[in-house]
Amino acid sequence: MKPVLNEVDVLVIGGGNAGFSSAIPPQSRAIVATVYYGLADVLPIVNNVDEATASIIDIEPYSAANFADDISRICVGRSDPDLSCALVNDSNAALKWLAGHGVRFQLSFNRQAYKIDGRFKFWDDMCLKTQDGGKGLIDDPRRAAKRLGVKVLFSTAAKCLVVDTATKAVRSVIVEDTTGERHILAGAVVLAAGGFEVNPRMRSQFLEPNWDFAEVRGTPYNICSCLEMAIRDVSAKQAGNWSGCHSVAWDANAPPNSGDRIISNEFTKSGYPLGALWIQGVDLRNYTYAIFGNAILAQPGHAAFQVWDAQMTPWLRDEEYRYSIVENITASTLEELADRCAECGLKDPSKFWDPAVKDGLSTQSSLKQLALPKSNWATPLTKGPYMAIKATCGVTFTLGGLAVDHQTAGVISSATNSAVPGLYCAG
Ligand SMILES: Cc1cc2nc3c(=O)[nH]c(=O)nc-3n(C[C@H](O)[C@H](O)[C@H](O)COP(=O)(O)OP(=O)(O)OC[C@H]3O[C@@H](n4cnc5c(N)ncnc54)[C@H](O)[C@@H]3O)c2cc1C
């Protein structure tokens, strides 16, 4: 028997936003995006807007229906309906609950707005950010937890869940720090310890080969130990998209195995929609086709158009491109072909410059075409000095997790299909 450290009402494993949100009573979900009802709704909780600035801001309301539609579209209809509903319907209240506990919010002028004709025009669904970004989202709830008397153990890893054989409830957790292993008895345990984004072996097994080469954007400790612990010790039911992850264009010179707490999000390189993205090492088809499948999957509608002229069509392989096997879209000019493709889903280009709206201004014309078309905000690069940066793939988080009850966040057992008493999951 390991020594007992102490007994607590609730033991939260993980010191990120989900962990601290769970540690502050009453519990709530962490927010990614939120429903809001226009500027008047968010003004009382932001600290960077004076009256004069407020008078030149345009923010459209982001309704529950908008949020639900976006989740459904981005998840290609595969999101969990009950969990999505809980997220959407509770998001506005959760935001204000966090603000009430001292999380400092601001309007995100730098990331989500452009000043056009003297007015700040916010685009898309995320007008809010936390002050100091991710650092603020850790510091502010941590301050709130301290005020409320929450005890925090640093550098302590959870290793094992111990179940009461009579009640089947999770009764304690074995943890390890530099002094060794011990038990913490707990009335309830909340798992809030991330996914497998930091585990190169699991990334290459569950995502795809080569994902072990991705660089890690955040904490170096999310190696999936808690999800694995729950699957192993209480037969927790697995859920989510285990072959999926969130990743971004990331500075190729950043540290590979963890983010940097000071530089944080500044390694992200998200300016590519306004410029060109050049990919290194394009080679013969055998060496590239597996890359382009992935790239096409990532396009809007999971589709791209392959286009040839009359000089090249005779070279196409009959078994793949004959009329009876694939719908051939033909036209005598490129413009006419574009119209025909538009009938099949290609977006119709508009002709004005507004970085807040996807404008459809593309690189493809009858005079010049790029091998990899750029679909929006394509303006000619004509004015020096020029600038380039080298970007790689930075993985943020993985999407595989545990099935939970959508009302209580109780972890579901794959053996009984009901909640494991005393065990919850967040994040
Ligand atoms: C650079 C960067 C920028 C981002 N920008 C945005 C953004 O703009 N908007 C947005 O919505 N999201 C953003 N995200 C994502 C967002 O930060 C995460 O989704 C969110 O913080 C996840 O919170 P979490 O509490 O679930 O997990 P985490 O914050 O990852 O916390 C998990 C915790 O568990 C601990 N842990 C792991 N294993 C164990 C164990 N065995 N025992 C004990 N503890 C353990 C870890 O040390 C960590 O403290 C960004 C992430 C990064 C890295």
The ligand as a Tripos MOL2 file, in Angstrom:
@<TRIPOS>MOLECULE
LIG
   53    58     1     0     0
SMALL
NO_CHARGES

@<TRIPOS>ATOM
      1 C1          0.4480   28.2270  -28.6300 C.3       1 LIG1
      2 C2         -1.0060   27.8990  -28.4680 C.ar      1 LIG1
      3 C3         -1.9710   28.7970  -28.8940 C.ar      1 LIG1
      4 C4         -3.3460   28.5020  -28.7510 C.ar      1 LIG1
      5 N1         -4.2550   29.4240  -29.1640 N.ar      1 LIG1
      6 C5         -5.5790   29.1820  -28.9610 C.ar      1 LIG1
      7 C6         -6.5820   30.1480  -29.3100 C.ar      1 LIG1
      8 O1         -6.2620   31.2330  -29.7920 O.2       1 LIG1
      9 N2         -7.8790   29.8320  -29.0770 N.ar      1 LIG1
     10 C7         -8.2460   28.6420  -28.5350 C.ar      1 LIG1
     11 O2         -9.4370   28.4150  -28.3220 O.2       1 LIG1
     12 N3         -7.3430   27.7090  -28.2110 N.ar      1 LIG1
     13 C8         -6.0260   27.9530  -28.4000 C.ar      1 LIG1
     14 N4         -5.0980   27.0090  -28.0660 N.ar      1 LIG1
     15 C9         -5.5720   25.7270  -27.5520 C.3       1 LIG1
     16 C10        -5.9350   25.8350  -26.0980 C.3       1 LIG1
     17 O3         -4.8990   26.4700  -25.4090 O.3       1 LIG1
     18 C11        -6.1460   24.4220  -25.5380 C.3       1 LIG1
     19 O4         -7.1540   23.7900  -26.2510 O.3       1 LIG1
     20 C12        -6.5430   24.4760  -24.0880 C.3       1 LIG1
     21 O5         -5.6230   25.2200  -23.3560 O.3       1 LIG1
     22 C13        -6.6240   23.0690  -23.5410 C.3       1 LIG1
     23 O6         -6.8500   23.1650  -22.1680 O.3       1 LIG1
     24 P1         -6.8230   21.8760  -21.2530 P.3       1 LIG1
     25 O7         -6.9410   22.3630  -19.8470 O.co2     1 LIG1
     26 O8         -7.8010   20.8710  -21.7440 O.co2     1 LIG1
     27 O9         -5.4030   21.2000  -21.4990 O.3       1 LIG1
     28 P2         -3.9560   21.7610  -21.1840 P.3       1 LIG1
     29 O10        -3.9480   23.2360  -21.0480 O.co2     1 LIG1
     30 O11        -3.0470   21.1510  -22.1900 O.co2     1 LIG1
     31 O12        -3.6490   21.2020  -19.7390 O.3       1 LIG1
     32 C14        -3.3380   19.8490  -19.5160 C.3       1 LIG1
     33 C15        -2.5680   19.7750  -18.2090 C.3       1 LIG1
     34 O13        -2.4470   18.4180  -17.7820 O.3       1 LIG1
     35 C16        -1.1350   18.2200  -17.2700 C.3       1 LIG1
     36 N5         -0.8550   16.7830  -17.3150 N.ar      1 LIG1
     37 C17        -0.6680   15.9600  -18.3750 C.ar      1 LIG1
     38 N6         -0.4970   14.6900  -17.9810 N.ar      1 LIG1
     39 C18        -0.5970   14.6880  -16.6180 C.ar      1 LIG1
     40 C19        -0.5100   13.6700  -15.6110 C.ar      1 LIG1
     41 N7         -0.3070   12.3800  -15.9020 N.pl3     1 LIG1
     42 N8         -0.6440   14.0520  -14.3070 N.ar      1 LIG1
     43 C20        -0.8730   15.3390  -13.9560 C.ar      1 LIG1
     44 N9         -0.9660   16.3490  -14.8780 N.ar      1 LIG1
     45 C21        -0.8260   16.0130  -16.1890 C.ar      1 LIG1
     46 C22        -0.2630   19.0940  -18.1560 C.3       1 LIG1
     47 O14         0.9510   19.3840  -17.5380 O.3       1 LIG1
     48 C23        -1.1600   20.3350  -18.2970 C.3       1 LIG1
     49 O15        -0.9570   21.2070  -17.2190 O.3       1 LIG1
     50 C24        -3.7360   27.2680  -28.1900 C.ar      1 LIG1
     51 C25        -2.7560   26.3520  -27.7450 C.ar      1 LIG1
     52 C26        -1.4130   26.6610  -27.8730 C.ar      1 LIG1
     53 C27        -0.3950   25.6680  -27.3850 C.3       1 LIG1
@<TRIPOS>BOND
     1     1     2 1
     2     2     3 ar
     3     2    52 ar
     4     3     4 ar
     5     4     5 ar
     6     4    50 ar
     7     5     6 ar
     8     6     7 ar
     9     6    13 1
    10     7     8 2
    11     7     9 ar
    12     9    10 ar
    13    10    11 2
    14    10    12 ar
    15    12    13 ar
    16    13    14 ar
    17    14    15 1
    18    14    50 ar
    19    15    16 1
    20    16    17 1
    21    16    18 1
    22    18    19 1
    23    18    20 1
    24    20    21 1
    25    20    22 1
    26    22    23 1
    27    23    24 1
    28    24    25 2
    29    24    26 1
    30    24    27 1
    31    27    28 1
    32    28    29 2
    33    28    30 1
    34    28    31 1
    35    31    32 1
    36    32    33 1
    37    33    34 1
    38    33    48 1
    39    34    35 1
    40    35    36 1
    41    35    46 1
    42    36    37 ar
    43    36    45 ar
    44    37    38 ar
    45    38    39 ar
    46    39    40 ar
    47    39    45 ar
    48    40    41 1
    49    40    42 ar
    50    42    43 ar
    51    43    44 ar
    52    44    45 ar
    53    46    47 1
    54    46    48 1
    55    48    49 1
    56    50    51 ar
    57    51    52 ar
    58    52    53 1
@<TRIPOS>SUBSTRUCTURE
     1 LIG1         1 GROUP 0 **** ****
